[in-house]
Amino acid sequence: MNIAPAESGARPLLGSPMAADPSLFRRSPAHPLLAASILSADLGRLGEQCIEAMTHGADLIHVDVMDGHFVPNLSMGPAVCAAVRKACPHAFLDVHLMVTDPGCFLEPFAKAGASSITFHVEVAKDPMHLATKARALGMGVGLASNPETPVHRHEPFLRAFDVHLVMSVHPGFSGQAFLPRSLEKTRWLRQRLGSEARLEMDGGITATTASDCVRAGADVLVSASALFGGGGIQANAAALHRAASVGYDAAHV
């Protein structure tokens, strides 16, 4: 995967704003996608850091939304999403709702510029109704589950969502250690999804764990502290892409 700065006349980076694709989750990617989770970004320089991430290797921006009820933390609302959209007008914005009432957030995030919105199976009384509503608002739609949630909760909805998100930490805070047992859920889902939907892993994704995630079937990797932490965004993105490529090559021997 090309993560070096584009030279004059060269093909643009997969992660550059020029390469943004509104149908990103609706087609099988040629390589694993890197989603830059702004949960670990410097909020005082949010626009600048989003642009840097998209320029130096991220394929999309991931916005974690927490309500302090479904998870023990509060985070970003529609205004933050709108600010990211203003800074990166062509980026794919992947909103992850970790909230008890996802239905009431669909329209505000659609208006704020979300490209896709994911909610949790644990709180969705009627996932199909919410998916239909999200699509009517012009967004793609995903279904997520926490580490302790049985994978069969996804099974009735395998073909109804653009992306299925496997939490590989307990949601609420960045910087947590990866839960290896989440890989079994990813394998189960990929075996049943084939290439028809994206499979996203979120939590503890680093240059050490990315390869195993991709080998298990993930094709979208959400990274927060491993991308925005020490070392610099460009170097961190390069390390994540290298690890993902190792997993991709192993899975496609």
N, C-alpha and C positions, 0 to 999 in steps of 0.2 A: 504494500500500500504506500502510495506516495505521500510522504509527510514533509519533504524538504521544501523550502521556499521556491515558488515557481520562477523560472528564469524567463526572460523576455521571449515571447513567442511559444512558450511551453504550455502544455495542457494545464488548466487550473487545478489546484488541489481539490481532492474530494471534500475537504473541509472548508473550502473557501465560499464566501457568499455567492459567487458566480455559479457555483455548482449546486446550489440549493434546489431541491425537487419537492414540490408539494405532494407528490405521490410516493414519497420515500418508503413508507411502511407497506405499500401495496404491491411491491415487486421484490423479488428475491435479490439481495445485494450481491455484487461480485466479491466483496470482502466484508468482514465484520465491521459494523458501524460503531463509531465512538460517540457517545452522547455525553456532552459536558454538563455535569450537574452543578448549577450555580449555588447549591447549598453551601459549598465551600469556597465560593468566590469572595473576593473583597468587595463587599456591597458599596463601599465608598467609591469604587472604581468599576462598578458593575458593567456599564456599557463598554468601557475600554477592555475589560477582561473577556467579555463575550466576543468582541471583535477579534481579540488576540487568539482565543480558542478556535474560532471558526477559520482564522487565517492559517493557523499552525497545526491543523490535524483533526479537529472535531468535525463530525458530519452533521451534528444537530445539537441543539441546546435543550437540556432537560430541566424542567421547573418543578421542584418538589413543593407541594402545598399541604400544610399541616394545620389542623384546627384545634389542637390541644385536647381533643376528646378521643378520636380514633387512635391517635398517637400522643405521647406525653411531651409535645413540643408545639410551638407556634412558628409558622414560617410565612411564605410569600402568598400574596393575594393577586387579584387581577391587575392591580396597578403596577406591580413588579413585572408581570408578564407583558403589559403594554410598554413598559420602559425598555425591556429587552427587544421587543418588536421594533421599537423606534430606533434603537441602536443597530439592530441587525435586520433590516426590512426584508431580506430575502432568505433568512434562516428558517429551518424547520424547527418549530417550537413544540416540544413534547412535554405536555403538562401531566403530572402524576398527582392525582387527588388522594391524599391520605386523610379523608374526612368522613364523618358519620352520615352526612346527607349530600352525596355527590350531585343529585339532581338539581339542587339549587345553585350549583356553581357552573353548570354547563354554559348557560347563556352569557354570564359575565366573562368567562374565559374566551368564549368564541368572539365576543366583542373586543377583547384585549389582544386578539391576534393569534390564539393557539392554533397550531396546525393539527394536532392530535391530542386527545384527552383520554387518560386511563383512570379507571376507578377500581375499587376493591370488591371482590366477590363476597367478602365477609359482610359488607354493609348494603349491597345492592339487592333490594327486594325483588326487582324485576330487571335483570341485566339487559334483556332484549329491548325493553322499553327505553331504557337509558341510551342504549346504543343507537336506536332509531332516532331519538331526539338529538343526540350529538351529531349524527350524520346530516340531519335536517338543518342543523346550524352551520354546516359546512366543514366539520372537523372529521378526522379519522378517529378511531376509537379502540381502546385497549382494555384488557381485563387483568387485574393483578391479584396476587395472593401472598399472604405472609408465610414465613417459614413453617409454622405449625399447622397451616391449613392443608387438609388433604388435597392431593392433586386432582382427585375425581371431581372436585367442585368446578373445575374448568371444563370437564368433558362435555356437558350439554351445549357448550358455547364455542367449541373449537373453531368452527367455520364462520362464526358470526362476528369475529373481531379481527382487526388488522394486526394486532400485536397482543401477545400474552406476556405479562411481566412476572418474573419469579423474584421475590425478595430473597436476597442471600444474606441479609442481616435482619434483626428486628427493627422495624421502621421507627424513625424519629430523630436519629442523630447520625451525622457523617463521622467517618473515622473508625467505625466498628470493625471487628475482625470478621472475616468471611466465614460463613457456615458451610462446610463441605457437603453436608447432607442435602443442601439445595440442588446439588448437581443431579441427584437422582430424579427430582421433579422435572428438571430441564430435559433430561434424557427421555422421560416418559412423554412429555409434551411434544418433543421433536419427532419421536417415533410416530405419533398420531397426526401431527400437523403436516408432515412432509415439508415441502417448500411453500405451502400455501399462505403462511402467516409468519410475521416476525416473532422472534422469541428473545425477550429482553431480560437481562439480569441486572439487578440493582442492589449494591451494598457490598463493600469490601473488595471492589474490583480494582486490582493493582497489576503491576507488571508481573507479579508472582502468581496471581490467580487467574488472569485473563485467558491464558492458554487452556486451562482445564475447562473454563466456561464455554469457550468456543468448541472445544473437542466434544463437550456434552451436547452441543446443538444450538447454543446461543448465537445470534447474529447481530444483536445490539447490546453493547456494553455501556452501562452508566458508570461514570467515574466522577467523583467529587474531589476528595482530598488528595487522591493520587495524581490528579490532573492539575488542580489549582494550588497544591502544596509546594513545599520547597523543591528547588531544582529548576524551576521555570516551566511555563506551560508548553513551550515548544519541545524541550527535552523530555518532559513527562509524557506528552502525546506520542512522541517517537517511541518511547519505551513500551507504552501500552499497545501501539500498533505492531511492534515487533513481536510481542508476546502473543497477541491475537493471531498474527500470521502463522506462528508456530502451531497453534491449535488448529487453525484452518487447514494447514497443509497436512497435519496428522489425521484430520477427519476426512480428508479427500484424497487419501492415498489410493 
